[in-house]
Amino acid sequence: SEVSQIMLGLLKIMIFVVIINHVMGCSWFGVGVGTSGEEGSWVERYGLEERTLSYKYATSFHWSLTQFTGSMEIYPVNTLERWYAISTLFITFLISAYAVSRITSSLTRLEIVTAQQISRMADLKQFLFDNQISRRVALSVQRNAQHALTQEKRHVAAESIELLSMISEPLQVELHFEMYMPKFCSNPFMARFGEVYPTQMREICHTAVSLVSLSSGDVLFSDGETPPTPTMYVLISGKAQYLQEETLIEDASIVRERQCLCEAALWTHWVHCGILLSKAPCRLLSLDASVFQDIVTSSVPEHDLTKLRAYPQRYVDHLTTCPVQELTDLEDPAMPVGDWVHEAFAGMRKIDRRPTQAGRLRKSKMADFSSIGFGGGRPSKIIPC
């Protein structure tokens, strides 16, 4: 977070000053020991020969600190010590100016960041009070807002980085691909699709993927809910619970990192079959099914698209024959998705496939790729392609 970065910067400045003082103090003692003669030295003048090592070091370190500010009873005795003291004064003047400016700048930034957070929370509390929001809902809203602020500190949103909007579009595509593609590799179809169609997968990561943050206790979707935007999710951090009807809390399924949710939304009209509840602050990737379908149907060659339809056909056939009480938004271990992926991509090489413009114009839209319709979240019938 920005506050942590500021505090770390202040700590670095302090460590730098301590190291400089250590070097100057040890050098000062070395000059005193090595210049004893007719003029004497500060070590002899102040009787440090018989003192302990720790006292000698503390005295030398104390002298070096006084070159930044303050004074002490030890002064140069001979010419070399005098010139050394003069040179250290010039050096410490520059270091002091640098350290003070950096510390002032860091404290100012810290004050601005803290004031912004306090002001935003105060505005929210005033809004809740003005609209006479109940205490229970107000606390939930404030907790969620606090979580959003915490996530904002931990994870800098791409939209808030001004320079990212200035880089070229191809680089943004590559950036999003490297950010999101490793998370999708837990899904066999997406992993294989990314290998065979890297260009299309880059476009999907750039245009169809977004981040969703949940605070502890938030509900992502509920049983019987029809998503306004069909979406597949991948949990990338945190932990969540999935509960279905008549499922006890202690028997709820635990959703862990890299686990996919609602893949069926990519292939058919889907209604959620349970509740997803975050147990801890979570971050998820959301894949917009409509955009995904548009990219696939408009950019994959026709002969490959025919083969690819085997996977969603098998997937939804399984949903159609599955007992209603066994339908789930989670990954179904009874589905042989590995075999379906092998069948759909059989004979396809790992190359970058770019269809011609004429090929793009012949593509159908989402309805051609999705071959199944659902009614009320339960299997209804197969609609021919």
Residue pairs with C-beta under 8 A, 6 or more apart in sequence:
1 153
1 154
2 109
2 113
2 153
3 110
3 113
3 114
3 153
4 153
6 106
6 109
6 110
6 113
7 110
9 102
9 106
10 103
10 106
10 107
13 99
13 102
13 103
13 106
16 99
17 68
17 95
17 99
20 64
20 95
21 61
21 64
21 65
21 68
22 61
22 64
24 64
24 67
24 88
24 91
24 92
25 57
25 60
25 61
25 62
25 63
25 64
26 57
26 60
27 84
28 60
28 63
28 64
28 84
28 88
29 43
29 56
29 57
29 60
31 41
31 80
31 81
31 84
32 41
32 42
32 43
32 44
32 48
32 81
33 41
33 43
35 41
35 78
35 80
35 81
36 43
36 44
37 78
39 77
39 78
39 79
40 77
40 78
41 77
41 78
41 81
42 74
42 75
42 76
42 77
42 81
43 49
44 77
45 77
46 59
46 73
46 74
48 55
48 56
48 59
51 59
59 74
62 72
63 72
63 74
64 88
66 72
67 85
67 88
67 89
67 92
68 92
68 95
68 96
69 96
75 85
76 82
76 84
76 85
117 149
120 145
120 149
121 142
121 145
121 146
121 149
124 141
124 142
124 145
125 138
125 142
128 138
128 141
128 142
133 141
140 217
143 215
143 217
144 215
144 218
146 215
147 213
147 215
147 216
147 281
148 213
148 215
150 281
151 213
151 281
151 283
155 283
157 211
158 164
164 172
164 175
167 175
172 206
173 202
173 203
173 205
173 206
174 202
176 202
176 205
176 206
176 209
177 201
177 202
177 205
177 206
179 205
180 205
180 209
180 285
181 194
181 201
181 205
183 234
183 236
183 258
183 285
184 190
184 191
184 194
184 234
184 285
184 287
185 191
185 194
186 234
186 258
186 259
186 260
187 234
187 260
187 263
188 337
188 338
188 341
189 263
189 311
189 337
189 340
189 341
189 344
190 201
192 341
192 345
193 200
193 201
193 345
194 201
195 350
196 345
196 348
196 349
196 350
196 351
196 353
197 299
197 300
197 352
197 353
198 352
199 299
199 352
199 353
199 354
200 295
200 296
200 299
200 300
200 353
203 295
203 299
204 287
204 291
204 292
204 295
207 291
207 295
208 287
208 288
208 291
208 292
208 295
209 285
209 286
209 287
209 288
210 285
210 286
210 288
211 283
211 284
211 285
211 286
212 220
212 233
212 283
212 284
212 285
212 286
213 281
213 282
213 283
213 284
214 220
214 238
214 240
214 278
214 281
214 282
214 283
214 284
215 278
215 281
216 278
216 279
216 280
216 281
217 277
217 278
218 277
218 278
218 282
219 275
219 276
219 277
219 278
220 233
220 240
220 276
220 277
220 278
220 284
221 227
221 262
221 272
221 275
221 276
221 329
222 272
222 275
223 244
223 245
223 272
223 273
223 274
223 275
224 271
224 272
224 377
225 271
225 272
226 270
226 271
226 272
226 377
227 262
227 265
227 270
227 272
229 288
229 289
229 290
230 265
230 266
230 269
230 270
230 288
230 289
230 290
231 262
231 265
231 286
231 287
231 288
231 289
232 260
232 261
232 262
232 263
232 265
232 266
232 286
232 287
232 289
232 292
233 260
233 261
233 262
233 284
233 285
233 286
233 287
234 258
234 259
234 260
234 261
234 284
234 285
234 287
235 255
235 256
235 257
235 258
235 259
235 261
235 282
235 283
235 284
236 257
236 258
236 283
236 284
236 285
237 257
237 282
237 283
238 257
238 278
238 279
238 280
238 281
238 282
238 283
239 254
239 255
239 256
239 278
239 279
239 280
239 282
240 254
240 255
240 276
240 277
240 278
240 279
240 282
241 249
241 252
241 253
241 254
241 255
241 276
241 277
241 278
241 279
242 252
242 253
242 254
242 255
242 261
242 274
242 275
242 276
242 277
242 328
242 329
242 330
243 249
243 252
243 253
243 274
243 275
243 277
244 273
244 274
244 275
244 328
245 274
247 274
252 277
253 330
254 279
255 261
255 276
255 330
259 330
259 331
260 331
261 276
261 284
261 329
261 330
262 270
262 272
262 329
263 315
263 331
264 270
264 315
264 316
264 319
264 329
265 289
266 287
266 289
266 292
266 293
266 312
267 312
267 315
267 316
267 370
267 371
267 372
268 312
268 316
268 319
268 370
268 371
268 372
268 373
268 374
269 370
269 372
269 373
269 374
270 374
270 377
271 374
271 376
271 377
271 378
272 329
272 377
273 327
273 328
273 329
273 377
274 328
274 329
276 329
290 366
293 365
293 366
293 369
293 370
294 365
294 366
296 305
296 308
296 369
297 305
297 363
297 364
297 365
297 366
297 368
297 369
298 360
298 363
299 354
299 355
299 360
299 363
300 308
300 353
300 355
300 363
301 353
301 355
301 359
302 359
302 362
302 363
304 348
304 353
305 363
305 369
307 344
307 345
307 346
307 347
307 348
308 344
308 345
309 344
309 369
309 371
309 385
310 340
310 343
310 344
311 340
311 341
311 343
311 344
312 369
312 370
312 371
312 372
313 371
313 372
314 340
314 343
315 335
315 337
315 340
316 371
316 372
316 379
316 382
317 372
317 382
318 332
318 334
318 335
319 327
319 372
319 374
319 379
320 372
320 379
320 381
320 382
321 379
322 332
322 334
322 379
324 378
324 379
327 377
327 378
368 385
371 382
371 383
371 384
371 385
372 379
372 382
372 383
373 380
373 381
373 383
374 380
